[in-house]
């Protein structure tokens, strides 16, 4: 996953590193390519320790449920929907990293699109409710 990155992804990562709110950045295949320092508290691990991860790995690191405590499959979580629909998505959900506490979050994700509508990935910003 250390392939050359587009300038859009490089700039998005730079922006995410400067934001005080937790941010996740994925590529067009939903592979996690970066999360910032505030998001490290959610993942209970530094990005320097995990590095990039394929979708199957990073989405399995936490449990996501809706407000009625029904499981949310990865394809229905904001990042999965953004990549499928190429449109912004916002929702509330409960999330728990394995062995951690449940957190009630508002998650907003949006596509990263380049020239001619090329989808480069998505960025997700989230905060506790």
N, C-alpha and C positions, 0 to 999 in steps of 0.2 A: 504494500500500500504506500510505499514511498515514491510513487510515480511522480513525474513532474506535475505541478499544480498550475491551474490557470491563474491568471492575474486576479480574476474575480475572487477566487478562493483565498489567495494570498492576502488580498486586501480585507476580505471578510474576517480572516483570522486575526489580522492586525487590529481591526476594529473591536473584535470580541475580547482581545487581551486588554483593552482599555475600558471596558464596561464594568461597572460595579455590580451588575445584576448577573446571575448565572446564565451562561450562554453555551449551547452546544452547536457544533458545526458539522454537517455531514456532506458527503459528496453525492453525486447523482445516483449512486448505487446504495445509498443509505449507510455507507461505512462511516463510522465516527472518525473524523479527522482532527478534531480539536474540541476541548472544553476549557473554559477559563478558570482562573483561581476561585472565584465565588462558587462555581459549579463543583469544584473539588470537594467542598464540604458536603454536597449532596451525594456524590459518588463515594465518599469516604476514602478517596485515593487521589493522589496527584496525577495530572496528565503525564508528567515526566515518567511516572512509574508504569502507566498503562500503555501509553502511546496510542496509535491508531488501532481501531478495531473494526472487524466486519460487523454488519448489522446483526447477524445471528448471535454474536458475542455480547455486544453492548446492550442490545434490547433484552437479553436474558439476565443481565446483572441487576435488574430491578423489576419489581412487580408493579403494575399499573392497574388501578381499578377506578370505576366511575363513582359518582356520589352515592349510588345505591350499592356500592361494593361489588359490582359485576366486573369481571376481568376485562381489560381492554387489550385485544391482540395487537401486536406491533403494527400491523397494517392500518389499524384504526386510531393509532396514537397520532398526535399532530404531525410529527416528522414524516411518518409513513404516508399520511393523507396528502401532505404538501407535495411530496415527490410524485404521488399518483395523479393528483389533480392540478398541480402547478398553480396553486392558488393559496393565499394565506388561510390559516386555520387557528382558531383559539378555542380553548376549552379548559374547564377545571377538571382535576383528577387527583386521586390519592396515589402516592408513590412511596415505595419502600425499597431501599437497597437491601440486599440479603443481610439479615442480622441487625438491621437498623430500625429506626422508628418510622411510623407512617408520617408522611408530610402531605398536607393539603396544598395543592399548587394550582396556580393559573398559568397555563402554558400558551404562548403565542409563537407560532412558527410561520415562516414565509420563505418562498423560493428565492434562490439566487440565479438570476437569469441574465444572460449576455446578449450579444448581438444576434439578430435573427431568431430570438426566442430560445436560444440554446440553454437548457437547464444545466447548471453547474453543481447544484446542491441545494441545501436549505440551512437556515439558521433558526434556532429556537431560543427564546428568552423566557424565563420562568421565575416566579416569585411565590413565596408562601402567602396563603390567604389568612 
